Amino acid sequence: MAGENQRERMRLRLRRVAVANKILSYYGLTLKEWNGSRYMLFDKKGASRVIYDLGGMWKAASEMAHRDLDPLDPDFLKALQEGTCAR
Protein backbone atom coordinates (compact mmCIF):
# COMPACT_ATOMS: atom_id res chain seq x y z
CA MET A 1 0.00 0.00 0.00
CA ALA A 2 2.79 2.43 0.87
CA GLY A 3 4.49 1.77 -2.47
CA GLU A 4 1.28 2.56 -4.35
CA ASN A 5 0.93 5.85 -2.44
CA GLN A 6 4.48 6.80 -3.37
CA ARG A 7 3.86 5.99 -7.03
CA GLU A 8 0.67 8.06 -7.03
CA ARG A 9 2.49 10.96 -5.33
CA MET A 10 5.19 10.83 -8.01
CA ARG A 11 2.59 10.69 -10.80
CA LEU A 12 0.93 13.80 -9.39
CA ARG A 13 4.30 15.61 -9.10
CA LEU A 14 5.15 14.77 -12.70
CA ARG A 15 1.71 15.92 -13.86
CA ARG A 16 2.21 19.25 -12.07
CA VAL A 17 5.63 19.61 -13.71
CA ALA A 18 4.07 18.99 -17.14
CA VAL A 19 1.42 21.66 -16.56
CA ALA A 20 3.98 24.14 -15.23
CA ASN A 21 6.21 23.52 -18.25
CA LYS A 22 3.39 24.45 -20.63
CA ILE A 23 3.38 27.86 -18.96
CA LEU A 24 7.11 28.21 -18.33
CA SER A 25 8.08 27.34 -21.90
CA TYR A 26 6.59 30.65 -23.04
CA TYR A 27 9.23 32.37 -20.91
CA GLY A 28 12.09 30.12 -22.03
CA LEU A 29 12.17 28.13 -18.80
CA THR A 30 11.93 24.44 -17.95
CA LEU A 31 11.02 22.74 -14.69
CA LYS A 32 12.21 19.24 -13.78
CA GLU A 33 11.31 17.02 -10.87
CA TRP A 34 14.35 16.30 -8.72
CA ASN A 35 14.72 13.50 -6.23
CA GLY A 36 11.03 13.30 -5.28
CA SER A 37 11.22 16.30 -2.98
CA ARG A 38 12.47 19.27 -4.99
CA TYR A 39 12.40 20.74 -8.45
CA MET A 40 15.04 22.29 -10.69
CA LEU A 41 14.25 25.34 -12.81
CA PHE A 42 16.40 25.96 -15.90
CA ASP A 43 16.68 28.75 -18.43
CA LYS A 44 17.95 28.44 -22.01
CA LYS A 45 21.38 29.77 -21.02
CA GLY A 46 21.98 26.89 -18.60
CA ALA A 47 21.32 28.74 -15.36
CA SER A 48 19.41 26.74 -12.78
CA ARG A 49 17.82 27.05 -9.38
CA VAL A 50 16.65 24.56 -6.81
CA ILE A 51 12.94 25.02 -6.14
CA TYR A 52 11.58 23.59 -2.89
CA ASP A 53 7.89 23.89 -3.72
CA LEU A 54 5.75 25.05 -6.61
CA GLY A 55 4.67 28.15 -4.71
CA GLY A 56 8.27 29.36 -4.74
CA MET A 57 8.67 28.53 -8.40
CA TRP A 58 6.85 31.62 -9.65
CA LYS A 59 9.14 34.15 -7.99
CA ALA A 60 12.24 32.29 -9.16
CA ALA A 61 10.81 31.98 -12.67
CA SER A 62 10.11 35.70 -12.82
CA GLU A 63 13.66 36.47 -11.71
CA MET A 64 15.21 34.03 -14.19
CA ALA A 65 13.02 35.31 -17.05
CA HIS A 66 13.87 38.92 -16.10
CA ARG A 67 10.21 39.86 -16.40
CA ASP A 68 6.89 39.50 -14.66
CA LEU A 69 4.99 36.33 -15.47
CA ASP A 70 1.55 37.67 -16.28
CA PRO A 71 -1.05 34.90 -16.71
CA LEU A 72 -3.43 37.42 -18.31
CA ASP A 73 -0.97 38.70 -20.94
CA PRO A 74 -2.92 38.48 -24.23
CA ASP A 75 0.13 37.17 -26.14
CA PHE A 76 0.68 34.46 -23.53
CA LEU A 77 -2.99 33.44 -23.58
CA LYS A 78 -2.95 33.25 -27.36
CA ALA A 79 0.19 31.09 -27.36
CA LEU A 80 -1.28 28.85 -24.67
CA GLN A 81 -4.50 28.42 -26.62
CA GLU A 82 -2.62 27.64 -29.83
CA GLY A 83 -0.23 25.29 -28.06
CA THR A 84 2.76 27.37 -29.13
CA CYS A 85 4.03 28.61 -25.76
CA ALA A 86 7.67 27.77 -26.47
CA ARG A 87 9.39 30.83 -27.86
C-alpha positions, 0 to 999 in steps of 0.5 A: 500500500505504501508503495502505491501511495508513493507511485501516485504521489510521483505521478501527481508531481510529474503531472504538475511539472508537465502543466507548469512547463506548458506555462514556463516554456513561453518564458524560455524556462523548464522545470524538472522534478528532482529526487522526489522532494524538490524541483530544478528550474532551468533557463535556455542559457543553462542557469538553474535554481533549486525550487523547494515547492511550486509556490516558490517557483513563480518568484524564481521563474520571474527572476530568471526570465527577467520579467513578470509572469503575467497569466493574463498577458494576451500574447501568452494566452494566445500562445497557450491556446494555440499550443505554441508557448515555447518561444 
